[in-house]
Amino acid sequence: MTKSPAAEGKLNKLFFILSGVFITNVILAELTGMKIFSLTNLLKLENFHFPFGDQAAIDLNMSVGILIWPFVFIMSDIINEYFGKTGVQKISILAAILILYVSGMLLIGTRLPPAAFWQEINGTDPQGNPLNINYAYKLIFGQSIAIIIGSITAFLISQMVDVYAFHYIRRLTGSKKLWLRATGSTVVSQLIDSYVILTVAFYIMGNWSFVQVLQVGTVQYLYKVSFAIVLTPLIYLFHYIIDNYLGHHKAEQVIETTHENW
């Protein structure tokens, strides 16, 4: 397919915007992921506990970063649809490099000596209780090497699995059933992502038991898959907006050429 300069420019702009949204959400998920919140308390489910085989039931606790991942899935699937394996691989590798960069800068920041006046003016909380602001800074931003390695490993593996699952389903269904290849690829890839990061960071390099990995991983996996299904209409909305931006005929040509070259 021969592309005019105008069409090529539109595609470049589209890839630039989608990549920016994708990478922003990936890094945001990393930065906010240190806080664990109680879904049980948020939804007023005090009497509900998640059963797990013969083990004691567990509360519905998740990382704040998990809330953002469904939007990462959507961007990944949209990029996959229009730019194929190469497009997803490029942004995934770039995102991983930027995660390393951000983590490295935060690691340096937590080790720099604090200014005395900064500690003094931030020495109490709103209730007047003593607050060690430098310790709080380290606690929030001081990600361990294990978490960084586990996160990047899980991210890259799950992204590559998502790409292949997406295209495999498309070969079976053709250009129809976008919802099936988007949701199906997420179901498969996040089964890996949800457990790999916990296994590497907290089981292999940490002190969690394998049962704890399975418990927390299962809760997070169920959340990510559930929201991926709920947010499926957003994929069709983005598809509609992009098709109008490129022109329906041009959009169909781009998609078909992308998947013919797979």
C-alpha positions in Angstrom: 0.0 0.0 0.0 1.4 3.4 -1.1 1.0 6.0 1.5 0.7 9.7 0.7 2.7 12.2 2.8 -0.5 13.4 4.4 -1.6 9.9 5.3 1.9 9.0 6.6 1.8 12.2 8.7 -1.5 11.2 10.2 -0.2 7.7 11.1 2.9 9.1 12.7 0.8 11.5 14.8 -1.5 8.7 15.8 1.3 6.5 16.8 2.9 9.4 18.8 -0.3 10.1 20.7 -1.2 6.4 21.4 2.4 5.8 22.5 2.4 8.8 24.8 -0.9 7.7 26.5 0.4 4.1 26.8 3.8 5.0 28.3 2.2 7.6 30.6 -0.2 5.1 32.1 2.6 2.4 32.5 4.9 4.8 34.4 1.9 6.1 36.4 1.0 2.6 37.4 4.6 2.0 38.6 4.7 5.2 40.6 1.3 4.7 42.4 1.8 0.9 42.8 3.5 1.2 46.3 0.2 1.8 48.0 -2.0 -1.2 48.8 -5.7 -0.3 49.3 -8.6 -2.3 50.6 -11.3 -3.0 48.0 -13.2 -4.7 50.8 -13.5 -1.4 52.8 -14.0 0.7 49.7 -17.1 -1.3 48.6 -18.3 -1.7 52.2 -17.8 -5.5 52.1 -16.6 -6.0 55.6 -18.2 -9.4 55.9 -16.8 -10.6 52.6 -13.6 -12.5 52.3 -12.1 -14.1 49.2 -11.8 -17.9 49.8 -8.7 -19.7 48.5 -8.7 -23.5 48.5 -7.8 -24.9 51.9 -6.1 -21.7 53.0 -7.6 -19.0 55.2 -9.8 -16.6 53.3 -8.2 -13.3 52.3 -9.4 -9.7 52.1 -9.7 -8.0 48.7 -6.5 -5.9 48.8 -4.8 -4.6 45.7 -2.1 -2.2 44.5 -3.3 1.2 43.4 -1.2 0.7 40.3 -3.5 -2.2 39.3 -6.4 0.3 38.8 -4.5 1.8 35.8 -3.6 -1.3 34.0 -6.9 -1.8 32.2 -6.2 1.4 30.3 -2.8 0.1 29.4 -4.4 -3.0 27.9 -6.8 -0.8 25.8 -3.9 1.3 24.4 -1.9 -1.9 23.7 -4.8 -3.5 21.8 -5.5 -0.3 19.8 -1.8 0.0 18.8 -1.7 -3.7 18.0 -4.7 -3.3 15.7 -3.3 -0.4 13.7 0.5 -0.9 14.0 0.9 -4.6 14.7 3.6 -6.5 16.5 6.3 -4.0 15.6 4.4 -1.1 17.0 3.7 -2.8 20.4 7.2 -4.1 20.7 8.7 -0.6 20.1 6.5 1.1 22.8 6.9 -1.8 25.2 10.7 -1.7 25.1 10.7 2.1 25.3 8.4 1.9 28.3 10.6 -0.6 30.0 13.7 1.6 29.5 11.8 4.6 30.9 10.7 2.6 33.9 14.3 1.8 34.6 15.2 5.5 34.2 12.4 6.6 36.6 13.3 3.9 39.1 17.0 4.8 39.0 16.3 8.5 39.5 13.9 7.7 42.4 16.6 5.4 43.9 19.1 8.3 43.8 16.6 10.7 45.3 15.9 8.5 48.3 19.7 8.4 49.1 20.4 12.1 48.8 20.9 13.8 52.2 17.8 15.9 53.2 18.0 19.6 53.8 17.5 20.5 57.4 14.9 23.3 56.6 12.9 20.8 54.5 12.7 18.3 57.3 11.8 21.1 59.7 8.9 22.7 57.8 7.6 19.2 57.0 8.1 17.9 60.5 4.5 17.5 61.5 1.3 16.1 59.9 -2.0 18.1 59.7 -2.9 16.9 63.3 0.4 18.2 64.7 2.0 14.7 65.2 5.7 14.3 64.5 6.5 13.3 60.9 9.8 12.1 59.5 9.3 13.4 56.0 12.6 11.9 54.7 11.7 8.5 55.9 8.2 8.9 54.4 9.8 9.9 51.1 12.1 6.8 51.2 9.2 4.5 52.1 7.0 5.7 49.2 9.6 6.1 46.4 12.3 3.6 47.5 11.3 0.6 45.4 13.4 -2.4 45.9 15.5 -3.9 43.0 13.3 -7.0 43.3 10.1 -5.1 42.6 11.7 -3.3 39.7 13.1 -6.5 38.1 9.8 -8.3 38.7 7.7 -5.5 37.3 9.7 -5.1 34.1 10.0 -8.8 33.5 6.3 -9.3 33.9 5.5 -6.3 31.8 7.6 -7.4 28.8 6.6 -11.0 28.9 2.9 -10.2 29.2 3.1 -7.6 26.4 4.7 -10.1 24.0 2.1 -12.8 24.9 -0.7 -10.2 24.4 0.6 -9.5 20.9 0.7 -13.1 19.8 -2.7 -14.0 21.4 -4.3 -10.9 19.7 -3.1 -11.9 16.3 -3.8 -15.6 16.8 -7.4 -14.8 17.6 -7.6 -12.4 14.6 -6.5 -15.2 12.3 -9.3 -17.3 13.6 -12.0 -14.6 13.4 -10.8 -12.3 10.6 -11.5 -8.6 11.0 -14.7 -9.2 13.0 -15.1 -9.5 16.7 -12.6 -6.9 17.9 -14.0 -7.4 21.4 -13.0 -11.1 21.4 -9.4 -10.6 20.4 -9.0 -7.6 22.7 -10.5 -9.4 25.7 -9.1 -12.8 24.8 -5.5 -11.5 24.6 -5.9 -9.7 27.9 -7.2 -12.8 29.6 -4.1 -14.8 28.5 -1.4 -12.1 28.9 -2.6 -11.0 32.4 -2.7 -14.5 33.6 1.1 -14.4 33.2 1.6 -10.7 34.3 -0.4 -11.1 37.5 1.8 -13.9 38.8 5.2 -13.3 37.3 5.8 -10.0 39.0 4.8 -11.4 42.4 6.8 -14.6 41.9 10.0 -12.8 40.9 9.7 -9.8 43.4 8.2 -11.5 46.4 8.8 -15.3 46.1 12.1 -15.7 44.3 13.7 -12.5 45.6 11.5 -11.9 48.6 10.0 -13.7 51.6 6.5 -14.5 50.4 5.2 -18.1 50.4 4.0 -19.4 47.0 0.5 -19.6 48.5 0.6 -15.8 49.2 1.7 -15.2 45.6 -1.3 -17.2 44.3 -3.7 -15.5 46.6 -2.8 -11.9 45.8 -2.1 -12.7 42.1 -5.6 -14.3 41.8 -7.4 -11.2 43.3 -5.5 -8.9 41.0 -6.0 -11.1 37.9 -9.7 -11.2 38.5 -9.9 -7.4 38.8 -7.8 -6.8 35.6 -9.8 -9.3 33.5 -13.2 -8.0 34.9 -12.3 -4.4 34.1 -10.9 -5.3 30.7 -14.3 -6.7 29.9 -16.2 -3.8 31.3 -14.1 -1.3 29.4 -14.4 -3.1 26.0 -16.8 -0.4 24.7 -13.9 2.1 25.0 -12.0 0.1 22.4 -14.8 0.5 19.9 -15.0 4.2 20.8 -11.3 4.7 20.1 -11.6 2.6 17.0 -14.4 4.9 15.8 -12.4 8.0 16.5 -9.3 6.8 14.8 -11.2 5.6 11.7 -12.8 9.0 11.4 -9.4 10.7 11.8 -7.6 8.5 9.2 -10.7 8.1 7.0 -12.6 4.8 7.0 -11.1 3.5 3.8 -7.5 4.4 4.8 -8.0 2.9 8.2 -9.1 -0.4 6.7 -6.1 -0.4 4.4 -3.7 0.3 7.3 -5.2 -2.5 9.4 -5.3 -5.0 6.6 -1.7 -4.2 5.6 -0.5 -4.5 9.2 -2.0 -7.9 9.6 -1.0 -9.2 6.2 2.6 -8.5 7.1 2.3 -10.4 10.4 
